Amino acid sequence: MGNTDQCRDISELNELCQILLNKALEEIKAAGINPLVVETYRSQVRQNYLYSQGRTMPGTKVTWTQSSIHTQRNAVDVVPQREVNGKMTAIWNSKDSETKKIISIMQKYGFEAGANWTTSPDSPHFQIKGVSKTAKSYSSTNTNSLITKMIQKALNSKIKANITVDGKWGANTTKAVNKYRAKQGWKEDGKVGVETLKKLLA
């Protein structure tokens, strides 16, 4: 695959992002929707190439930024696909009922939906912003409000932590994480790593 080629490989994403995406895709399929993963990781060369379209190169503008979360391995483009006039067709319509359902499910798993942006909305785009592309855990120092809310809800469900789902990773959230980790026989480090995230979402 060349640097400007499109990548649909989920394994190219950050490992935590992979877990969240795979869980979301499972739920999307269970809802009777056939999701198409359009793009996952994007090299900076490809991002620059796409940005040039409609600007310094012929074509229609397809992106508004050269600094995409795709290049940080924490973003994915997903659309529904279904049969239209006898042909499997990707649906690029933010008002489509299946697209709306995909947006709802992806948000449940901590993804920011580009469809909700007030400036340059991008309905196929979902991202986990503000975390390290090489992160192996979420914690008070490596999270965002959507990821934190998802973890808080999961902790309340799994151990009845009774923490406020406010997207703010404070002392009570860390305490609940450690309580959950202790129940698994793991070190109480205040972090939600790969195995913790898998168990929390199981």
C-alpha positions as CSV (number, residue, x, y, z in Angstrom):
1,M,0.0,0.0,0.0
2,G,1.4,3.4,-1.0
3,N,1.4,6.4,1.2
4,T,-1.6,8.0,-0.6
5,D,-3.6,4.7,-0.6
6,Q,-6.8,4.4,1.4
7,C,-6.6,2.1,4.4
8,R,-9.6,0.2,5.9
9,D,-7.6,-2.0,8.2
10,I,-8.9,-1.7,11.8
11,S,-5.7,-3.2,13.1
12,E,-3.9,-0.1,12.0
13,L,-5.7,1.9,14.7
14,N,-4.6,2.5,18.2
15,E,-5.4,-0.7,20.2
16,L,-7.8,1.0,22.5
17,C,-9.6,2.5,19.5
18,Q,-9.8,-0.9,17.9
19,I,-11.6,-2.3,20.9
20,L,-14.2,0.5,20.9
21,L,-14.7,0.4,17.2
22,N,-15.2,-3.4,17.1
23,K,-17.7,-3.2,20.0
24,A,-19.6,-0.4,18.1
25,L,-19.6,-2.4,14.9
26,E,-21.0,-5.5,16.7
27,E,-23.9,-3.4,18.0
28,I,-24.4,-1.7,14.7
29,K,-24.7,-5.1,13.0
30,A,-27.0,-6.4,15.8
31,A,-29.3,-3.5,14.9
32,G,-29.7,-4.9,11.4
33,I,-27.3,-2.4,9.8
34,N,-24.6,-3.3,7.4
35,P,-21.7,-0.9,8.2
36,L,-18.9,-0.1,5.7
37,V,-15.6,0.9,7.2
38,V,-14.4,3.5,4.6
39,E,-11.1,4.5,6.2
40,T,-9.1,4.0,9.3
41,Y,-5.4,5.1,9.6
42,R,-4.3,7.8,7.2
43,S,-0.7,8.7,6.6
44,Q,0.2,12.4,6.6
45,V,1.2,12.1,3.0
46,R,-2.3,10.9,2.1
47,Q,-3.9,13.6,4.3
48,N,-1.9,16.3,2.5
49,Y,-2.9,14.7,-0.8
50,L,-6.6,14.8,0.0
51,Y,-6.3,18.3,1.3
52,S,-4.8,19.4,-2.0
53,Q,-7.9,18.2,-3.9
54,G,-10.1,21.2,-4.9
55,R,-7.3,23.5,-3.9
56,T,-4.0,23.0,-5.6
57,M,-5.2,19.9,-7.5
58,P,-8.3,19.3,-9.6
59,G,-11.4,17.8,-8.0
60,T,-13.8,18.4,-5.2
61,K,-12.7,19.4,-1.7
62,V,-12.9,16.3,0.5
63,T,-11.3,17.5,3.7
64,W,-11.0,20.8,5.5
65,T,-7.8,20.1,7.5
66,Q,-4.3,18.9,7.2
67,S,-4.3,17.8,10.8
68,S,-6.7,14.9,10.9
69,I,-7.1,12.5,13.9
70,H,-6.9,9.8,11.2
71,T,-3.1,10.3,11.1
72,Q,-3.1,9.7,14.9
73,R,-4.7,6.3,14.5
74,N,-7.8,7.4,16.5
75,A,-10.4,8.0,13.8
76,V,-12.5,6.1,11.4
77,D,-15.1,6.8,8.7
78,V,-18.2,4.5,8.8
79,V,-21.3,4.6,6.6
80,P,-24.2,2.2,6.2
81,Q,-24.5,0.2,3.1
82,R,-27.6,-1.5,1.6
83,E,-29.0,-2.8,-1.6
84,V,-30.3,0.0,-3.9
85,N,-31.7,-1.0,-7.3
86,G,-30.1,-4.4,-6.9
87,K,-26.6,-3.1,-6.1
88,M,-24.9,-2.8,-2.7
89,T,-24.5,0.9,-2.1
90,A,-22.8,3.1,0.5
91,I,-25.2,5.7,2.0
92,W,-23.6,9.1,2.3
93,N,-26.5,10.9,4.0
94,S,-26.4,12.3,7.5
95,K,-30.2,12.3,7.7
96,D,-30.6,8.7,6.7
97,S,-32.1,6.6,9.6
98,E,-29.3,4.0,9.6
99,T,-26.7,6.7,9.6
100,K,-28.3,8.3,12.6
101,K,-28.3,5.0,14.4
102,I,-24.6,4.5,13.6
103,I,-23.9,8.0,15.0
104,S,-25.8,7.1,18.2
105,I,-23.9,3.8,18.7
106,M,-20.5,5.3,17.9
107,Q,-21.0,8.1,20.5
108,K,-22.0,5.4,23.0
109,Y,-18.5,4.0,22.6
110,G,-16.7,7.3,23.1
111,F,-16.4,8.5,19.5
112,E,-17.0,12.2,18.6
113,A,-19.3,12.3,15.6
114,G,-18.3,14.6,12.8
115,A,-21.9,14.9,11.9
116,N,-22.5,17.1,14.9
117,W,-19.8,19.7,14.1
118,T,-21.3,23.1,13.5
119,T,-18.5,24.0,11.1
120,S,-17.7,21.6,8.2
121,P,-19.8,18.7,9.5
122,D,-18.6,15.3,8.3
123,S,-21.2,12.6,9.0
124,P,-19.0,9.5,8.1
125,H,-16.3,10.6,10.5
126,F,-15.8,9.5,14.0
127,Q,-12.8,10.3,16.2
128,I,-11.3,10.0,19.7
129,K,-9.7,13.3,20.2
130,G,-7.2,14.5,22.7
131,V,-5.6,11.1,23.6
132,S,-2.1,9.8,22.6
133,K,-1.9,7.8,19.4
134,T,0.4,5.4,21.2
135,A,-1.7,5.2,24.4
136,K,-2.1,1.8,26.0
137,S,-4.5,3.0,28.6
138,Y,-7.1,5.7,29.4
139,S,-6.5,7.6,32.7
140,S,-7.0,11.0,34.3
141,T,-4.1,12.3,32.2
142,N,-5.1,10.6,28.9
143,T,-8.8,10.9,28.2
144,N,-11.5,13.1,27.0
145,S,-15.1,13.8,28.2
146,L,-16.7,11.2,25.9
147,I,-14.3,8.4,26.8
148,T,-14.6,9.3,30.5
149,K,-18.4,9.2,30.3
150,M,-18.3,5.8,28.7
151,I,-16.0,4.5,31.4
152,Q,-18.1,6.1,34.1
153,K,-21.2,4.4,32.8
154,A,-19.5,1.0,32.5
155,L,-18.2,1.3,36.1
156,N,-21.6,2.2,37.4
157,S,-23.0,-0.9,35.6
158,K,-20.3,-3.3,36.6
159,I,-19.6,-2.4,40.2
160,K,-22.4,0.0,41.1
161,A,-19.8,2.7,41.6
162,N,-22.5,5.4,41.8
163,I,-20.2,8.0,40.3
164,T,-21.6,11.0,38.4
165,V,-21.5,10.5,34.7
166,D,-20.1,14.0,33.9
167,G,-17.1,13.3,31.7
168,K,-14.7,14.6,34.4
169,W,-12.1,12.1,35.4
170,G,-11.6,13.1,39.1
171,A,-10.7,11.3,42.2
172,N,-14.0,9.4,42.4
173,T,-13.5,8.0,38.9
174,T,-10.0,6.9,39.7
175,K,-11.2,5.3,42.9
176,A,-13.9,3.4,41.0
177,V,-11.3,2.2,38.4
178,N,-9.1,1.0,41.2
179,K,-12.0,-0.8,42.9
180,Y,-12.8,-2.6,39.6
181,R,-9.1,-3.4,38.9
182,A,-8.8,-4.9,42.5
183,K,-11.8,-7.1,41.8
184,Q,-9.9,-8.5,38.9
185,G,-6.8,-9.0,41.0
186,W,-4.9,-6.3,39.1
187,K,-2.6,-3.5,40.3
188,E,-4.6,-0.4,41.4
189,D,-2.9,2.1,39.0
190,G,-6.0,4.2,38.1
191,K,-5.8,3.2,34.5
192,V,-8.1,1.5,32.0
193,G,-5.9,-0.5,29.7
194,V,-6.6,-2.9,27.0
195,E,-7.7,-5.9,29.2
196,T,-9.6,-3.6,31.6
197,L,-11.5,-1.9,28.7
198,K,-12.4,-5.3,27.2
199,K,-13.8,-6.6,30.5
200,L,-15.7,-3.3,31.2
201,L,-17.4,-3.5,27.9
202,A,-18.1,-7.2,27.9
